[in-house]
């Protein structure tokens, strides 16, 4: 096993920027939800981002797939990575704090390890990974509060919806490795968001009716942020950080997002989280750090 890739100062800066961008998306989504319904919001997020990413693909002169099977894979990926998790998490934010949503969202890495172990032979669940997963689950349970499991009210249902979104993200990662690994990442992201938009357009029309365009300025600014910056721009930045820092180090972004979302939620929306949410995040962060760590290689004894 090769040693884990060292993070350069430039990679750290871009990793922190990515975490800040995604952390801010929770606030912008919550602001937009005051005026537009969930399905329409997710359609805005995916549709505008798809247009921006296809423009990037054309500017970079990347080949556009023609195989119908690839476009079918885009459709499934769009459902798993956008339609289901974006919808569930946006609905969840109607009933729980943005900071708590971001903490639960960090469980994506925990479920990703479990799904990968079930699907791929080279991703077995080692003792180290099992410890990280166990701490992660303990952190999630602490953040939610054990009392929430006893009384299934709208708040507990919303938290479970957010967690279901993280499970969908985990399956999306496995699907991408199986079916989209040979494509340029920018093309894969653009195709995925196009598949999402094709699913969302009729669903949003059926559920919410024709989208209203006479929206408040704050709503349009929020839409611009979470679609153009926190989705299209974030995907492009994501792959830059992936190349600079490696996939293992990229997981650290999940530790940057919640503090940003918590601070913004408190400053702008006046949200206050219970102490158990912070304790849960601390446990979850410990689990993620264990999952991100690599076992030390034994030094070979020098021969005389």
ABEGO torsion letter per residue (X at the ends): XBBBBBBBAAAAAAAAAAAAAAAAAAAAAAAAAAABBAAAAAAAAAAAAAAAAAAAAAAAGBBBBABAAAAAAAAAAAAAAAAAAAAAAAAAAAABBAAAAAAAAAAAAAAAAAAAAAABAAABBBAAAAAAAAAAAAAAAAAAEAAAAABBBAAAAAAAAAAAAAAAAAAAAAAAAAAAAABBAAAAAAAAAAAAAAAAAAAAAAAAEBBBABBBAAAAAAAAAAAAAAAAAAAAAAAAAAAAAEAAAAAAAAAAAAAAAAAAAAAAAGBBBBAAAAAAAAAAAAAAAAAABBBBBBBBBBBX
